[in-house]
Amino acid sequence: MKSKTRFTTMVLMALVLILLTGCPALLGTSTEENDESGGGGVEIPSTIFIAVGNGGRIMTSADGETWTDETETGDTFLGITYGNNQFVAVGQNGRIMISTNGETWIDETEIGDSFFDIAYGNNQFVAVGDNGRIMTSTDGAAWNDETETGDPFTSITYGNNKFVAVGINGRIMTSSDGAAWVDETETGDRFWGVGYGSNKFIAVGNNGRIMTSVDGAVWSDESETGNAFHGIVYGTF
């Protein structure tokens, strides 16, 4: 659908901003060694940035300055997350790939409907996308179809023990387990991003719409600035 094309052009390269949220992928202390030669081995840092984007391009960096091309899969990636000791990337045509180190990637599935975002929480990966499709997985490999709501979801986050998904027509849905979902509201303006921090959810979208919620159910309008917002992140410094 047209919204998918618009969203794709926005995501030339979606950087994994999990550094700001204290993800174990970036704050881990262990390292791996490749010692096949019997020599001293090559240390692989346990902290890593991964960027995904158009053409299925995947690049990695230990410091955000020096980047390494890992692969180009063809299908554009639109979302990536980390959980259960692995990265999971999702994108066009329902492409899902997983990796434990950012270098070696395994194709898991292509279901047809494009995924726009993915989140991890409560021991579950939850991917959302076209036609309101929601799928869940505990390991990134085996996936369960949970629902198709009709309106595409563009973004999902996890916080306060629940998932919050937002999308077309200002649709907002919540779930504690990724399987059972509750319709909370439809505001009219399309949401492009949702995040969690400082004990609240914040959704942003078309016409500069910003809405906030403590529980994901009751939402307050904060602003309409005119220009659309496409993403939001929370960090401490």
C-alpha positions as CSV (number, residue, x, y, z in Angstrom):
1,M,0.0,0.0,0.0
2,K,1.0,3.6,-0.4
3,S,1.8,4.2,3.2
4,K,4.4,1.4,3.1
5,T,6.2,3.2,0.3
6,R,6.2,6.5,2.1
7,F,7.5,4.8,5.2
8,T,10.2,3.0,3.3
9,T,11.7,6.2,1.9
10,M,11.9,7.6,5.4
11,V,14.1,4.7,6.6
12,L,17.2,5.0,4.5
13,M,19.1,3.6,7.4
14,A,17.5,2.9,10.7
15,L,20.1,3.0,13.4
16,V,19.7,0.9,16.5
17,L,19.5,3.5,19.3
18,I,19.4,0.9,22.0
19,L,22.5,2.5,23.6
20,L,20.2,5.1,25.2
21,T,18.0,2.5,26.8
22,G,20.7,0.4,28.4
23,C,20.3,-2.7,26.2
24,P,22.5,-5.6,27.2
25,A,23.7,-5.8,23.5
26,L,25.6,-2.6,24.1
27,L,26.4,-2.8,27.8
28,G,27.5,-6.4,28.0
29,T,30.9,-7.3,29.5
30,S,31.8,-10.5,27.8
31,T,33.7,-11.0,24.5
32,E,33.9,-13.8,22.0
33,E,37.0,-15.2,20.4
34,N,37.6,-16.7,17.0
35,D,40.6,-19.0,17.6
36,E,40.4,-21.4,14.7
37,S,44.0,-20.7,13.7
38,G,45.2,-21.8,17.1
39,G,46.8,-18.4,17.7
40,G,45.8,-15.5,19.9
41,G,42.3,-15.2,18.4
42,V,40.3,-12.1,17.4
43,E,38.1,-10.5,20.0
44,I,34.6,-9.6,19.0
45,P,33.3,-6.7,21.1
46,S,30.2,-7.5,23.1
47,T,28.9,-3.9,22.5
48,I,27.7,-3.1,19.0
49,F,25.6,-0.8,16.9
50,I,23.7,-2.3,14.0
51,A,22.1,-0.2,11.2
52,V,19.6,-1.7,8.8
53,G,17.9,-0.1,5.8
54,N,17.2,-0.1,2.1
55,G,18.1,-3.1,0.0
56,G,18.4,-5.2,3.1
57,R,21.7,-3.5,4.0
58,I,23.1,-4.3,7.4
59,M,26.2,-2.5,8.8
60,T,27.8,-2.9,12.2
61,S,30.0,-0.6,14.3
62,A,31.6,-0.9,17.8
63,D,31.9,2.9,18.2
64,G,29.5,4.5,15.7
65,E,32.4,5.9,13.7
66,T,33.9,2.9,11.9
67,W,31.3,0.8,10.1
68,T,31.5,-2.7,8.4
69,D,29.2,-3.9,5.7
70,E,27.8,-7.3,6.7
71,T,25.2,-8.2,4.1
72,E,22.6,-7.0,1.6
73,T,19.5,-9.2,1.5
74,G,17.4,-7.4,-1.1
75,D,14.3,-6.7,0.9
76,T,14.4,-3.4,2.8
77,F,14.6,-3.6,6.6
78,L,12.3,-1.3,8.5
79,G,12.9,-2.3,12.1
80,I,15.3,-4.1,14.4
81,T,15.5,-4.9,18.1
82,Y,17.6,-6.9,20.6
83,G,16.4,-9.5,23.2
84,N,17.0,-13.0,24.4
85,N,20.7,-12.6,23.4
86,Q,20.0,-11.9,19.7
87,F,19.1,-9.3,17.2
88,V,16.0,-9.6,15.1
89,A,15.5,-7.5,12.0
90,V,12.1,-7.2,10.1
91,G,11.1,-5.5,6.9
92,Q,9.4,-5.7,3.5
93,N,7.6,-8.8,2.4
94,G,7.5,-10.0,6.0
95,R,11.2,-10.7,6.0
96,I,12.6,-11.7,9.4
97,M,16.3,-12.4,10.0
98,I,18.1,-13.1,13.3
99,S,21.7,-12.8,14.5
100,T,23.6,-13.4,17.7
101,N,26.6,-11.2,16.8
102,G,25.4,-8.8,14.0
103,E,27.7,-10.5,11.5
104,T,26.1,-13.8,10.7
105,W,22.4,-13.6,9.8
106,I,19.8,-16.4,9.4
107,D,16.7,-16.0,7.3
108,E,13.7,-17.2,9.3
109,T,10.6,-16.3,7.3
110,E,8.9,-14.2,4.6
111,I,5.2,-14.0,5.1
112,G,4.1,-11.5,2.5
113,D,2.8,-8.6,4.7
114,S,5.6,-6.1,5.4
115,F,6.7,-5.5,9.0
116,F,7.4,-1.9,10.0
117,D,8.7,-2.4,13.5
118,I,9.6,-4.9,16.2
119,A,10.0,-4.7,20.0
120,Y,11.1,-7.1,22.8
121,G,9.6,-7.4,26.2
122,N,8.1,-10.0,28.6
123,N,10.3,-12.7,27.0
124,Q,8.5,-12.0,23.6
125,F,9.4,-10.5,20.3
126,V,6.4,-8.7,18.7
127,A,6.5,-7.6,15.1
128,V,3.8,-5.3,13.6
129,G,3.1,-4.2,10.1
130,D,0.7,-4.1,7.1
131,N,-2.9,-4.9,7.5
132,G,-2.6,-4.6,11.2
133,R,-0.6,-7.9,11.3
134,I,0.9,-8.8,14.7
135,M,3.2,-11.8,15.2
136,T,5.0,-13.0,18.3
137,S,8.0,-15.2,18.9
138,T,10.1,-16.2,22.0
139,D,13.2,-17.0,20.0
140,G,13.0,-15.0,16.7
141,A,12.8,-18.3,14.7
142,A,9.3,-19.7,15.3
143,W,6.5,-17.1,14.9
144,N,2.8,-17.1,15.8
145,D,0.1,-15.1,14.0
146,E,-1.8,-13.2,16.7
147,T,-4.2,-10.8,14.8
148,E,-4.8,-8.8,11.7
149,T,-6.7,-5.6,12.6
150,G,-6.9,-4.0,9.2
151,D,-5.1,-0.7,9.8
152,P,-1.4,-1.0,9.4
153,F,0.8,-0.5,12.5
154,T,3.9,1.6,12.0
155,S,5.6,1.4,15.4
156,I,5.7,-0.6,18.6
157,T,7.4,-0.2,22.0
158,Y,7.4,-2.0,25.4
159,G,7.2,-0.4,28.8
160,N,5.4,-0.5,32.1
161,N,4.8,-4.3,31.5
162,K,2.9,-3.8,28.2
163,F,3.3,-3.4,24.5
164,V,1.9,-0.3,22.8
165,A,1.4,-0.4,19.0
166,V,0.5,2.7,16.9
167,G,-0.4,3.3,13.3
168,I,-2.7,4.5,10.6
169,N,-5.7,6.6,11.5
170,G,-4.1,7.2,14.9
171,R,-4.8,3.7,16.0
172,I,-3.4,2.7,19.4
173,M,-3.5,-0.9,20.8
174,T,-2.0,-2.4,23.9
175,S,-1.1,-5.9,25.1
176,S,0.6,-7.4,28.1
177,D,1.7,-10.5,26.3
178,G,1.7,-9.7,22.6
179,A,-1.2,-12.1,22.0
180,A,-4.3,-10.5,23.4
181,W,-4.7,-6.9,22.2
182,V,-7.0,-4.1,23.4
183,D,-8.1,-1.2,21.1
184,E,-7.5,2.0,23.0
185,T,-8.3,4.9,20.6
186,E,-8.3,6.2,17.0
187,T,-7.3,9.8,16.8
188,G,-7.4,10.3,13.1
189,D,-3.8,11.5,12.6
190,R,-1.4,8.8,11.5
191,F,1.2,7.9,14.1
192,W,4.7,7.1,12.9
193,G,6.5,6.5,16.2
194,V,6.0,5.5,19.8
195,G,8.4,5.3,22.7
196,Y,8.6,4.8,26.4
197,G,10.6,6.6,29.1
198,S,10.3,8.5,32.4
199,N,7.2,6.4,33.2
200,K,5.2,7.4,30.2
201,F,4.4,6.4,26.6
202,I,4.7,9.1,23.9
203,A,3.3,8.7,20.4
204,V,4.2,11.1,17.5
205,G,2.9,11.4,14.0
206,N,1.3,13.5,11.2
207,N,0.7,17.2,11.7
208,G,3.2,17.3,14.5
209,R,0.8,15.4,16.7
210,I,2.2,14.4,20.1
211,M,0.2,12.4,22.7
212,T,1.2,11.0,26.1
213,S,0.0,8.2,28.3
214,V,1.0,6.7,31.6
215,D,-0.7,3.4,31.0
216,G,-1.2,3.2,27.2
217,A,-5.0,3.4,27.6
218,V,-5.7,7.0,28.5
219,W,-4.0,9.5,26.2
220,S,-3.6,13.2,26.4
221,D,-3.0,15.6,23.4
222,E,0.1,17.6,24.0
223,S,0.8,19.4,20.7
224,E,0.2,19.7,17.0
225,T,3.0,21.7,15.4
226,G,2.2,21.2,11.8
227,N,5.3,19.2,10.6
228,A,5.1,15.5,10.9
229,F,7.2,13.6,13.5
230,H,8.5,10.2,12.4
231,G,10.3,8.9,15.5
232,I,11.0,9.4,19.2
233,V,13.5,8.0,21.6
234,Y,14.3,8.5,25.3
235,G,17.7,8.7,26.9
236,T,19.5,9.8,30.1
237,F,22.9,11.6,30.2
